[in-house]
Amino acid sequence: MEYVQFTKRTNDPKLKWLEGELDEAGIKHYRDGESFHAPIMMVEKDKEEEAWDILGPVDNVPDDDKRYQDNT
């Protein structure tokens, strides 16, 4: 299975929320080290578009927004 870099500027708790959403969608993912800004998230290459369907609508919401607090 091939993976591609998906995020490198998204921090917890939003990143943890995203992992849960990816799990629910059946999209395999993993954290692969860290960038200067945040952990690096990798996703299945053939599911990248589906992953963006999840992240895209909330991409500009701050990582520490209250909606993500219950997911830590």
GROMACS elastic network, one bead per residue, 0.5 to 0.9 nm:
[ bonds ]
;  ai    aj funct       b0    kb
    1    44     6  0.70635   500
    1    45     6  0.80332   500
    2    43     6  0.84508   500
    2    44     6  0.59814   500
    2    45     6  0.56604   500
    2    46     6  0.79567   500
    3     6     6  0.88725   500
    3    28     6  0.87925   500
    3    29     6  0.79311   500
    3    42     6  0.59363   500
    3    43     6  0.52297   500
    3    46     6  0.81918   500
    3    48     6  0.87820   500
    4    41     6  0.85150   500
    4    42     6  0.53477   500
    4    43     6  0.56022   500
    4    44     6  0.63790   500
    4    45     6  0.53249   500
    4    48     6  0.77082   500
    5     8     6  0.77073   500
    5    32     6  0.87908   500
    5    40     6  0.70053   500
    5    41     6  0.60231   500
    5    43     6  0.65489   500
    5    44     6  0.89828   500
    5    45     6  0.86347   500
    6    40     6  0.74009   500
    6    41     6  0.54061   500
    6    42     6  0.51766   500
    6    43     6  0.60354   500
    6    48     6  0.74035   500
    6    51     6  0.82630   500
    6    52     6  0.84631   500
    7    10     6  0.62146   500
    7    15     6  0.88890   500
    7    38     6  0.84875   500
    7    39     6  0.77447   500
    7    40     6  0.55596   500
    7    42     6  0.71147   500
    8    11     6  0.84330   500
    8    34     6  0.72376   500
    8    35     6  0.58930   500
    8    36     6  0.83226   500
    8    37     6  0.68135   500
    8    38     6  0.55993   500
    8    39     6  0.57974   500
    8    41     6  0.64722   500
    9    35     6  0.75329   500
    9    36     6  0.83347   500
    9    37     6  0.53385   500
    9    39     6  0.71820   500
    9    40     6  0.75836   500
   10    13     6  0.88659   500
   10    14     6  0.68711   500
   10    15     6  0.58338   500
   10    37     6  0.77859   500
   10    38     6  0.57811   500
   10    39     6  0.70411   500
   10    40     6  0.81022   500
   10    41     6  0.86239   500
   10    59     6  0.86965   500
   10    62     6  0.89225   500
   10    63     6  0.64839   500
   11    14     6  0.60054   500
   11    15     6  0.52738   500
   11    16     6  0.80650   500
   11    37     6  0.80863   500
   11    38     6  0.54241   500
   11    39     6  0.66828   500
   11    63     6  0.58483   500
   11    64     6  0.80301   500
   12    16     6  0.55817   500
   12    17     6  0.78215   500
   12    38     6  0.86242   500
   12    39     6  0.88260   500
   12    63     6  0.64736   500
   12    64     6  0.71980   500
   12    68     6  0.83770   500
   12    72     6  0.75679   500
   13    16     6  0.52378   500
   13    17     6  0.63291   500
   13    18     6  0.87087   500
   13    63     6  0.63325   500
   13    64     6  0.61228   500
   13    65     6  0.83367   500
   13    68     6  0.56075   500
   13    69     6  0.62781   500
   13    70     6  0.84700   500
   13    71     6  0.65089   500
   13    72     6  0.56918   500
   14    18     6  0.61410   500
   14    19     6  0.86652   500
   14    61     6  0.89219   500
   14    62     6  0.80120   500
   14    64     6  0.65940   500
   14    65     6  0.77862   500
   14    67     6  0.85746   500
   14    68     6  0.55315   500
   14    69     6  0.81641   500
   14    71     6  0.80781   500
   14    72     6  0.87572   500
   15    19     6  0.62102   500
   15    20     6  0.87098   500
   15    39     6  0.85120   500
   15    41     6  0.85141   500
   15    63     6  0.75297   500
   15    68     6  0.88285   500
   16    19     6  0.50573   500
   16    20     6  0.64331   500
   16    21     6  0.87791   500
   16    68     6  0.82356   500
   16    71     6  0.65902   500
   16    72     6  0.67476   500
   17    20     6  0.51624   500
   17    21     6  0.63392   500
   17    22     6  0.87072   500
   17    68     6  0.62673   500
   17    69     6  0.88965   500
   17    70     6  0.88690   500
   17    71     6  0.58003   500
   17    72     6  0.79194   500
   18    22     6  0.60917   500
   18    23     6  0.84844   500
   18    54     6  0.78130   500
   18    55     6  0.71473   500
   19    22     6  0.50767   500
   19    23     6  0.60940   500
   19    24     6  0.86454   500
   19    29     6  0.75286   500
   19    30     6  0.83955   500
   19    41     6  0.89947   500
   20    23     6  0.50121   500
   20    24     6  0.62397   500
   20    25     6  0.86726   500
   20    71     6  0.85437   500
   21    24     6  0.50960   500
   21    25     6  0.62669   500
   21    26     6  0.86645   500
   21    27     6  0.86914   500
   21    51     6  0.88668   500
   21    54     6  0.72929   500
   22    25     6  0.50278   500
   22    26     6  0.61468   500
   22    27     6  0.50841   500
   22    28     6  0.70877   500
   22    29     6  0.74455   500
   22    43     6  0.88865   500
   22    51     6  0.68060   500
   22    54     6  0.77666   500
   23    26     6  0.50546   500
   23    27     6  0.58790   500
   23    28     6  0.69586   500
   23    29     6  0.81587   500
   24    27     6  0.76920   500
   25    28     6  0.88897   500
   25    50     6  0.84849   500
   25    51     6  0.84676   500
   27    43     6  0.70639   500
   27    44     6  0.67316   500
   27    47     6  0.64433   500
   27    48     6  0.85615   500
   27    50     6  0.81350   500
   27    51     6  0.72762   500
   28    42     6  0.85222   500
   28    43     6  0.59236   500
   28    44     6  0.57731   500
   28    47     6  0.83207   500
   29    41     6  0.69183   500
   29    42     6  0.54000   500
   29    44     6  0.64231   500
   30    40     6  0.83888   500
   30    41     6  0.57898   500
   30    42     6  0.53895   500
   30    43     6  0.67954   500
   31    34     6  0.80910   500
   31    39     6  0.65093   500
   31    40     6  0.55324   500
   31    42     6  0.61606   500
   32    39     6  0.70862   500
   32    40     6  0.52983   500
   32    41     6  0.60981   500
   32    42     6  0.67159   500
   33    38     6  0.88526   500
   33    39     6  0.58944   500
   33    40     6  0.57596   500
   33    41     6  0.83071   500
   34    37     6  0.74509   500
   34    38     6  0.55696   500
   34    40     6  0.50880   500
   34    41     6  0.86501   500
   35    38     6  0.53735   500
   35    39     6  0.59519   500
   35    40     6  0.62013   500
   36    39     6  0.84509   500
   42    45     6  0.86371   500
   43    46     6  0.85426   500
   43    47     6  0.70703   500
   43    48     6  0.63282   500
   43    51     6  0.76615   500
   44    47     6  0.52612   500
   44    48     6  0.62369   500
   44    51     6  0.89059   500
   45    48     6  0.53587   500
   45    49     6  0.85582   500
   46    49     6  0.76211   500
   46    50     6  0.86280   500
   47    50     6  0.52783   500
   47    51     6  0.62267   500
   47    52     6  0.88004   500
   48    52     6  0.62769   500
   48    53     6  0.87065   500
   49    52     6  0.50805   500
   49    53     6  0.63655   500
   49    54     6  0.89688   500
   50    54     6  0.67728   500
   51    54     6  0.52592   500
   51    55     6  0.63971   500
   51    56     6  0.83227   500
   52    56     6  0.51794   500
   52    57     6  0.84356   500
   53    56     6  0.55573   500
   53    57     6  0.72526   500
   54    57     6  0.67617   500
   54    58     6  0.78556   500
   55    58     6  0.55867   500
   55    59     6  0.55532   500
   56    59     6  0.50487   500
   56    60     6  0.81862   500
   57    60     6  0.78167   500
   57    61     6  0.85889   500
   58    61     6  0.51962   500
   58    62     6  0.85127   500
   59    62     6  0.80689   500
   59    63     6  0.88591   500
   60    63     6  0.85933   500
   61    64     6  0.84569   500
   61    65     6  0.68813   500
   62    65     6  0.53019   500
   63    66     6  0.89814   500
   63    68     6  0.76735   500
   64    67     6  0.82145   500
   64    68     6  0.67238   500
   64    69     6  0.71891   500
   65    68     6  0.59170   500
   65    69     6  0.71091   500
   66    69     6  0.52069   500
   66    70     6  0.79977   500
   67    70     6  0.71498   500
   67    71     6  0.85202   500
   68    71     6  0.55682   500
   68    72     6  0.75352   500
   69    72     6  0.60643   500
